Each structure stands twice: as structure tokens, then as C-alpha cells.
Amino acid sequence: MQRNRHGSLIVLTLAAALLVAAGCEQQPAKVDAGEVKAPVVKTPPTAKPAAVAKGGAASRPASQAALPEAVEKAVRTLYAKAPYHKIETAQCEGVDVYTVHVARMATKVVVTAEGDILMVGRQLPLKDLPKTVAETITKTYGDSTLKITKDDVRAEIKKTGDTAGVVKVEPLRTYYEVQVLRANDAKNHKGYMRVDSTGSIMK
């Protein structure tokens, strides 16, 4: 029972970190839906998806979710045919945001309802990481079993006065999310951290 509570905490921490990196403070819910493709619903770019409540966060199984056409098009420019297995929705500074998890590719794409890609994340093994990043992770967690995701931030949501807009990040900002799946000792059982491209641990 204790292990389940820790697992839930890590999932929520990961979700929060994802939206913070995209300029958002709110946290999406987690939904597992099997490998299914979300239907396309042609809605005006300014329309709000039904799954997102004003000022809050919500989600539906991918088999029932309706992606705005702009979101579907943005994801398909990167992954033309792969189905989705999970879709998360949230609001950031009043902007509707979708996190689309692509099945069998260990990839996630964070997109605004208007089709602006904020972030692309992909799981990688430790051996494929930059040397400084791998050394930091190994020093912290030893031989624990880890889930490592490389997140490339392409744009952020910034608010000026009462208006929120998407600002491109140039060059791309990259960081690595590290989640402990199986700890090598008791102190690492809730392990989670983010490491920047220089190997420094992010707060």
C-alpha cells in the first residue's frame, strides 16, 4: 500500500514539472487509455475543449477525447501515423494545453489548442545521454532502475498584463527528467529530479 502512494506522488510530480517547463503552474490529471487514436474534431482555433474547465485541469480517456484539429495536425507533423495511448489536458495562464503521449514510441508532445508545440519529450537509456548528464544521474541514483526522458522545450506561455501568448525558445532548451522505478536502496524509493544539459540538478 505504501508503494502505491509513492507511485502516485511521482506521477503527479512528473506532470507538474512538465507544465512548469512549458510556462504553466497547473497540473494535468493522468489517464491510461490503451493504444487508441483520438478522433479529430474540427473546432475553431479559439474554441475551448470540453475536457478543460476554466481555471482548472481535467482529462478523459483517449478513446473519448476530442482533439482540436490544430493539435492533431501539430502532432502529426512529428508522428504521422502512430496512435496515442494517453491524452492530458490543462490550462496555463488561460491557454488550453494538451499533452499527447504517442504509443510505442515513448514520446510525449505538449501542444496548445492553437497548435503551437511547446515541448517534445522522449525516453532514452542512460548510455545515450551526454556524459555530464549521465554522470550526475549515476552519482545520485547509482544502479537504480530509472525512467529518463529528454525534454526539448520549443516554446513557453508568457503572460503580459491580461494577455497570454506563446513565445518561442531559441535555441531549444533541453533538460532530462529522471524517475526512479526500482531503487537500489531505501532512500531512493521516491527519487525524482531534473537535470539540465550541463549536468546540473535543477530545483
N, C-alpha and C positions, 0 to 999 in steps of 0.2 A: 504493500500500500504506500509506503514511503517512497518507493522508486517512482510510482506514478505521479505523485505530487511534484517530484523533482523534474520529471519529464515535461510536465505541463508548464512549469516555470521556465524551462529552457526554451520551449516553443514560443511562449509569449515574449521572452527577451529577444529572440531572433526576429520576431515580427516587428517589435518596437524599433530595433536597430535598423531594420530595413527602411522604415518610413522616415526615421530621423535623418538617414543618409540622403534621402530624397527631399529633405527640407520639410518634413512633416513630423508632428509630435504625436499623432494619434496612432492607435494600434489596431491592425485588422484581426478579425477572427480567423481561426484555422478550420478549414473544411477539407475532408478527404472524400473524393467522389469517384474513384476508379478512373480508368483511362477512357474519357469520353470527350467529344468535341463540343464546345459550346456553340449553339446556333447563333447566326448573325441576325441582329435586329436593326433595321435601318432607322436610326433616330437622328434628329438634328444634332450637330456638334455641341450645342449649348444645353441639350436636354440632360437631366439628371437620371442616372439609372435607378430603377425601382428598388434595388437592393441596398441603396445607400440612404440612410436617414440623415437629415440636416443636422450637422454638428456632431455626428457620431460615426460609428463604423459597423458594418454588417457584412454578411456573406451568405451565399446559397451554394448548394451542390452544383458542380459544373454542368451536370445534365439538365439543370433547370435555369441556369444563369443566362442572361441575355446580354451579350457584349455589344456595346455600341459599334457601329460599322468602322469608325475611325480606329478603335482599339484593335479590332480584328485585323484590319489592314496593316497596322503598325507591327503587330506580332508576326504576321505572315510575311513581311519583308525580311524577317530574320529566319523564320522557321516555316517554310511554305506548307508542309503537309502534316507535320507532327501533331497528334491530338493533345489536348490539355487534360491534366488529371486533377487540377485544383485551381480555383479562382478565388481571390480575396479582394474585397472592396473596402475603401475607406475614404474619408475626406481629409484633405490637407489644406489649411488656410481657405476653406470654402471650395477647393478644387477636387472633383471626383477622381480617385486614383484606383487603378486595377493592378493587382499582382497576378500574373498568369504563369502558372507552372506547367512547363512543357513535358509531356510524358516521355519516358525512356531516354531523355537527354540530360537529366539532372540540371535543368536550366529554369530560370525564372526571369520574367520580363515585367518591369514596372512601367505602366503607361497611364497618362491622363486620359480622361474621357474624350479629349480632342485629338488624341493620337500622338502626343509628344512622349517619346521614350525617355524616361528618367534614369533607369538603371537596367543593366543586364547582368545576371549572376549565373555562374556555372561552377559545379562541383569539380574539384581537382584533387588528385592524390598528392601527398606530401612531396614526393620525388619530383613533381612538375613545378614546384614553387620556386621563386627566386631564392638564392642561397641564404640571404639575410633573413627572409621571412621564415623559411624552414628552420633555421637555427633558433629563432625566437620561440617558435611553436614547440620544438623538441625540448628546449630548455625548460619550458613551462609545464608541459604535459608528458614528457618522457615518451614511453611506448604505449600510451593510452590509445584506444581506437577512436579516431576522430572523423568528423564530417567537416570538410573545409570547402568554403565557397569563395570564389574570386568575384567580387562585385565591381563592375565598371560603372561609375556614375557619369552619365552623359548630360544631365540637366538637373536643375533644382527648382523648387517652387519658392518664390520670394514674394513677400508682401510689402508694398509701398503704400502707406496710408490705408485706404479701404480697398485697394485693388491688389489682387494676387496674380502673378504671372510666372511663366516658365522661362528660366534663364539658362542658357547653355553653359556647360562646364568645359572650358578649353584650356589646356588639354584635358583629356579624361582623367578623373580622379579614381584611383584603384585602391581598394582595401580588401582584406581577407577576413571572413567570418570563420571562427573556429568553435565547434561544438563537440564536447566530449560525449561519445556514445557508450564507451566502456572504459572506465577509469582503471589506471594501474595502481591506485591507492585511494583511500577513503577521502582524502582532501580534494580530489579532483572530480568527485561524483557529480557536481553541479557545474562543471567547467564550461565557461563560455568567454570568449574575448574577441576583439577585433584588432587586426594588425595592419599598419599601413604598408605601402610599397617599399619603405626603407627598413622595415623590420621592427619598427617601434610599436609598442602596445598603445592602442587608442583608448581614451577614457570615455 
